[in-house]
């Protein structure tokens, strides 16, 4: 999966969608299906890591009572 490391998130998602379409077709051998399945799992893990990284980087800028801007970390679980 070394070539996947050069993909950005959007490219990885697009490739993952292509793999799903191929796996849903009936025209693949077992070996090809397993190869694509493995690549799909690796891409899924890569995308999850990228999303986790993005989540850690998101900050919300709030205005304090005195008018100053305050940066706080965004917590997805609170929504």
VMD Tcl script that builds the backbone (N, CA, C; Angstrom):
set m [mol new atoms 237]
animate dup $m
set s [atomselect $m all]
$s set {name element resname resid chain x y z} {
  {N N UNK 1 A 0.817 -1.192 0.000}
  {CA C UNK 1 A 0.000 0.000 0.000}
  {C C UNK 1 A 0.862 1.258 0.000}
  {N N UNK 2 A 2.120 1.157 -0.276}
  {CA C UNK 2 A 3.006 2.318 -0.255}
  {C C UNK 2 A 2.540 3.394 -1.228}
  {N N UNK 3 A 1.993 2.999 -2.393}
  {CA C UNK 3 A 1.527 4.002 -3.337}
  {C C UNK 3 A 0.324 4.770 -2.798}
  {N N UNK 4 A -0.454 4.163 -1.899}
  {CA C UNK 4 A -1.616 4.828 -1.323}
  {C C UNK 4 A -1.198 5.994 -0.438}
  {N N UNK 5 A 0.001 5.943 0.126}
  {CA C UNK 5 A 0.446 7.009 1.005}
  {C C UNK 5 A 0.572 8.327 0.258}
  {N N UNK 6 A 0.688 8.271 -1.047}
  {CA C UNK 6 A 0.784 9.484 -1.849}
  {C C UNK 6 A -0.588 10.052 -2.205}
  {N N UNK 7 A -1.649 9.345 -1.849}
  {CA C UNK 7 A -2.997 9.818 -2.131}
  {C C UNK 7 A -3.445 10.794 -1.061}
  {N N UNK 8 A -4.226 11.791 -1.478}
  {CA C UNK 8 A -4.862 12.607 -0.459}
  {C C UNK 8 A -6.165 11.917 -0.055}
  {N N UNK 9 A -6.853 12.469 0.905}
  {CA C UNK 9 A -8.064 11.835 1.432}
  {C C UNK 9 A -9.103 11.612 0.333}
  {N N UNK 10 A -9.340 12.628 -0.477}
  {CA C UNK 10 A -10.361 12.533 -1.517}
  {C C UNK 10 A -10.020 11.462 -2.550}
  {N N UNK 11 A -8.747 11.372 -2.917}
  {CA C UNK 11 A -8.321 10.342 -3.871}
  {C C UNK 11 A -8.476 8.949 -3.268}
  {N N UNK 12 A -8.173 8.818 -1.991}
  {CA C UNK 12 A -8.310 7.523 -1.325}
  {C C UNK 12 A -9.772 7.097 -1.269}
  {N N UNK 13 A -10.667 8.042 -0.977}
  {CA C UNK 13 A -12.101 7.732 -0.949}
  {C C UNK 13 A -12.582 7.320 -2.337}
  {N N UNK 14 A -12.128 8.032 -3.359}
  {CA C UNK 14 A -12.522 7.698 -4.732}
  {C C UNK 14 A -12.058 6.286 -5.090}
  {N N UNK 15 A -10.820 5.953 -4.748}
  {CA C UNK 15 A -10.303 4.610 -5.036}
  {C C UNK 15 A -11.092 3.563 -4.258}
  {N N UNK 16 A -11.437 3.867 -3.021}
  {CA C UNK 16 A -12.229 2.946 -2.206}
  {C C UNK 16 A -13.601 2.706 -2.850}
  {N N UNK 17 A -14.213 3.754 -3.371}
  {CA C UNK 17 A -15.498 3.607 -4.065}
  {C C UNK 17 A -15.358 2.734 -5.311}
  {N N UNK 18 A -14.255 2.899 -6.046}
  {CA C UNK 18 A -14.006 2.069 -7.230}
  {C C UNK 18 A -13.883 0.601 -6.838}
  {N N UNK 19 A -13.184 0.351 -5.737}
  {CA C UNK 19 A -13.003 -1.025 -5.267}
  {C C UNK 19 A -14.342 -1.642 -4.897}
  {N N UNK 20 A -15.182 -0.884 -4.209}
  {CA C UNK 20 A -16.500 -1.394 -3.817}
  {C C UNK 20 A -17.306 -1.771 -5.054}
  {N N UNK 21 A -17.296 -0.914 -6.074}
  {CA C UNK 21 A -18.034 -1.215 -7.305}
  {C C UNK 21 A -17.518 -2.495 -7.952}
  {N N UNK 22 A -16.199 -2.647 -7.997}
  {CA C UNK 22 A -15.622 -3.855 -8.592}
  {C C UNK 22 A -16.000 -5.094 -7.788}
  {N N UNK 23 A -15.951 -4.984 -6.465}
  {CA C UNK 23 A -16.281 -6.132 -5.627}
  {C C UNK 23 A -17.753 -6.511 -5.743}
  {N N UNK 24 A -18.600 -5.544 -6.022}
  {CA C UNK 24 A -20.027 -5.821 -6.171}
  {C C UNK 24 A -20.352 -6.478 -7.507}
  {N N UNK 25 A -19.435 -6.395 -8.458}
  {CA C UNK 25 A -19.659 -7.053 -9.744}
  {C C UNK 25 A -19.363 -8.545 -9.592}
  {N N UNK 26 A -19.884 -9.318 -10.493}
  {CA C UNK 26 A -19.690 -10.772 -10.436}
  {C C UNK 26 A -18.543 -11.239 -11.318}
  {N N UNK 27 A -17.766 -10.335 -11.841}
  {CA C UNK 27 A -16.769 -10.684 -12.847}
  {C C UNK 27 A -15.367 -10.885 -12.301}
  {N N UNK 28 A -15.183 -10.985 -11.006}
  {CA C UNK 28 A -13.845 -11.088 -10.427}
  {C C UNK 28 A -13.546 -12.507 -9.963}
  {N N UNK 29 A -12.290 -12.872 -10.108}
  {CA C UNK 29 A -11.853 -14.153 -9.552}
  {C C UNK 29 A -11.716 -14.006 -8.042}
  {N N UNK 30 A -11.602 -15.110 -7.362}
  {CA C UNK 30 A -11.430 -15.080 -5.911}
  {C C UNK 30 A -10.150 -14.351 -5.546}
  {N N UNK 31 A -9.067 -14.637 -6.261}
  {CA C UNK 31 A -7.788 -13.977 -5.970}
  {C C UNK 31 A -7.877 -12.463 -6.145}
  {N N UNK 32 A -8.507 -12.033 -7.234}
  {CA C UNK 32 A -8.652 -10.593 -7.474}
  {C C UNK 32 A -9.552 -9.959 -6.414}
  {N N UNK 33 A -10.609 -10.660 -6.038}
  {CA C UNK 33 A -11.500 -10.149 -4.989}
  {C C UNK 33 A -10.760 -9.975 -3.673}
  {N N UNK 34 A -9.942 -10.948 -3.309}
  {CA C UNK 34 A -9.183 -10.857 -2.060}
  {C C UNK 34 A -8.166 -9.723 -2.105}
  {N N UNK 35 A -7.524 -9.561 -3.257}
  {CA C UNK 35 A -6.551 -8.478 -3.419}
  {C C UNK 35 A -7.232 -7.117 -3.255}
  {N N UNK 36 A -8.370 -6.946 -3.906}
  {CA C UNK 36 A -9.102 -5.684 -3.802}
  {C C UNK 36 A -9.643 -5.463 -2.393}
  {N N UNK 37 A -10.106 -6.538 -1.760}
  {CA C UNK 37 A -10.613 -6.426 -0.394}
  {C C UNK 37 A -9.514 -5.932 0.542}
  {N N UNK 38 A -8.322 -6.507 0.407}
  {CA C UNK 38 A -7.192 -6.087 1.243}
  {C C UNK 38 A -6.852 -4.618 0.993}
  {N N UNK 39 A -6.806 -4.223 -0.267}
  {CA C UNK 39 A -6.524 -2.820 -0.591}
  {C C UNK 39 A -7.599 -1.907 -0.002}
  {N N UNK 40 A -8.850 -2.348 -0.078}
  {CA C UNK 40 A -9.947 -1.558 0.477}
  {C C UNK 40 A -9.827 -1.373 1.978}
  {N N UNK 41 A -9.440 -2.431 2.682}
  {CA C UNK 41 A -9.250 -2.335 4.134}
  {C C UNK 41 A -8.129 -1.355 4.447}
  {N N UNK 42 A -7.035 -1.441 3.701}
  {CA C UNK 42 A -5.909 -0.523 3.921}
  {C C UNK 42 A -6.319 0.926 3.649}
  {N N UNK 43 A -7.083 1.145 2.583}
  {CA C UNK 43 A -7.555 2.494 2.275}
  {C C UNK 43 A -8.505 3.006 3.351}
  {N N UNK 44 A -9.361 2.131 3.821}
  {CA C UNK 44 A -10.292 2.509 4.887}
  {C C UNK 44 A -9.538 2.923 6.146}
  {N N UNK 45 A -8.530 2.149 6.509}
  {CA C UNK 45 A -7.705 2.494 7.675}
  {C C UNK 45 A -7.004 3.833 7.467}
  {N N UNK 46 A -6.469 4.042 6.268}
  {CA C UNK 46 A -5.787 5.297 5.940}
  {C C UNK 46 A -6.754 6.482 6.077}
  {N N UNK 47 A -7.950 6.338 5.524}
  {CA C UNK 47 A -8.941 7.417 5.598}
  {C C UNK 47 A -9.353 7.687 7.042}
  {N N UNK 48 A -9.526 6.634 7.825}
  {CA C UNK 48 A -9.869 6.821 9.239}
  {C C UNK 48 A -8.766 7.555 9.984}
  {N N UNK 49 A -7.517 7.222 9.688}
  {CA C UNK 49 A -6.401 7.934 10.332}
  {C C UNK 49 A -6.397 9.409 9.936}
  {N N UNK 50 A -6.654 9.689 8.652}
  {CA C UNK 50 A -6.702 11.079 8.194}
  {C C UNK 50 A -7.842 11.844 8.872}
  {N N UNK 51 A -8.990 11.203 9.032}
  {CA C UNK 51 A -10.114 11.857 9.707}
  {C C UNK 51 A -9.805 12.106 11.180}
  {N N UNK 52 A -9.170 11.137 11.830}
  {CA C UNK 52 A -8.781 11.319 13.232}
  {C C UNK 52 A -7.809 12.484 13.374}
  {N N UNK 53 A -6.869 12.567 12.445}
  {CA C UNK 53 A -5.891 13.657 12.460}
  {C C UNK 53 A -6.586 15.008 12.264}
  {N N UNK 54 A -7.527 15.058 11.339}
  {CA C UNK 54 A -8.261 16.304 11.086}
  {C C UNK 54 A -9.079 16.704 12.311}
  {N N UNK 55 A -9.690 15.729 12.953}
  {CA C UNK 55 A -10.487 16.014 14.153}
  {C C UNK 55 A -9.632 16.652 15.236}
  {N N UNK 56 A -8.426 16.158 15.407}
  {CA C UNK 56 A -7.533 16.713 16.431}
  {C C UNK 56 A -7.121 18.146 16.110}
  {N N UNK 57 A -7.122 18.488 14.836}
  {CA C UNK 57 A -6.651 19.811 14.432}
  {C C UNK 57 A -7.740 20.880 14.420}
  {N N UNK 58 A -8.985 20.453 14.488}
  {CA C UNK 58 A -10.080 21.428 14.403}
  {C C UNK 58 A -10.188 22.220 15.694}
  {N N UNK 59 A -10.212 23.498 15.552}
  {CA C UNK 59 A -10.420 24.393 16.692}
  {C C UNK 59 A -11.592 25.309 16.376}
  {N N UNK 60 A -12.337 25.625 17.401}
  {CA C UNK 60 A -13.413 26.590 17.265}
  {C C UNK 60 A -12.968 27.863 17.952}
  {N N UNK 61 A -13.154 28.935 17.289}
  {CA C UNK 61 A -12.804 30.220 17.883}
  {C C UNK 61 A -14.081 30.807 18.495}
  {N N UNK 62 A -14.030 31.028 19.775}
  {CA C UNK 62 A -15.170 31.589 20.501}
  {C C UNK 62 A -14.834 32.984 20.991}
  {N N UNK 63 A -15.835 33.772 21.154}
  {CA C UNK 63 A -15.639 35.115 21.679}
  {C C UNK 63 A -15.906 35.075 23.179}
  {N N UNK 64 A -14.925 35.500 23.970}
  {CA C UNK 64 A -15.070 35.542 25.419}
  {C C UNK 64 A -15.954 36.700 25.857}
  {N N UNK 65 A -16.301 36.738 27.132}
  {CA C UNK 65 A -17.184 37.777 27.661}
  {C C UNK 65 A -16.580 39.171 27.525}
  {N N UNK 66 A -15.259 39.252 27.472}
  {CA C UNK 66 A -14.603 40.553 27.326}
  {C C UNK 66 A -14.345 40.912 25.859}
  {N N UNK 67 A -14.861 40.103 24.940}
  {CA C UNK 67 A -14.709 40.388 23.523}
  {C C UNK 67 A -13.483 39.769 22.879}
  {N N UNK 68 A -12.596 39.177 23.683}
  {CA C UNK 68 A -11.407 38.531 23.125}
  {C C UNK 68 A -11.784 37.205 22.474}
  {N N UNK 69 A -11.023 36.836 21.461}
  {CA C UNK 69 A -11.229 35.539 20.826}
  {C C UNK 69 A -10.492 34.472 21.617}
  {N N UNK 70 A -11.168 33.370 21.862}
  {CA C UNK 70 A -10.591 32.262 22.620}
  {C C UNK 70 A -10.643 31.022 21.731}
  {N N UNK 71 A -9.520 30.343 21.587}
  {CA C UNK 71 A -9.499 29.093 20.826}
  {C C UNK 71 A -9.719 27.927 21.767}
  {N N UNK 72 A -10.643 27.056 21.390}
  {CA C UNK 72 A -10.860 25.830 22.153}
  {C C UNK 72 A -10.911 24.673 21.175}
  {N N UNK 73 A -10.553 23.501 21.647}
  {CA C UNK 73 A -10.602 22.320 20.789}
  {C C UNK 73 A -12.045 21.928 20.547}
  {N N UNK 74 A -12.329 21.522 19.329}
  {CA C UNK 74 A -13.661 21.067 18.966}
  {C C UNK 74 A -13.823 19.625 19.408}
  {N N UNK 75 A -14.926 19.307 20.051}
  {CA C UNK 75 A -15.190 17.952 20.517}
  {C C UNK 75 A -16.421 17.430 19.792}
  {N N UNK 76 A -16.237 16.472 18.886}
  {CA C UNK 76 A -17.339 15.926 18.106}
  {C C UNK 76 A -18.350 15.190 18.972}
  {N N UNK 77 A -17.926 14.621 20.084}
  {CA C UNK 77 A -18.807 13.833 20.929}
  {C C UNK 77 A -19.886 14.674 21.594}
  {N N UNK 78 A -19.678 15.971 21.725}
  {CA C UNK 78 A -20.644 16.827 22.400}
  {C C UNK 78 A -21.861 17.113 21.545}
  {N N UNK 79 A -21.787 16.877 20.252}
  {CA C UNK 79 A -22.912 17.187 19.362}
  {C C UNK 79 A -23.956 16.116 19.407}
}
mol reanalyze $m
mol bondsrecalc $m
mol representation Tube
mol addrep $m
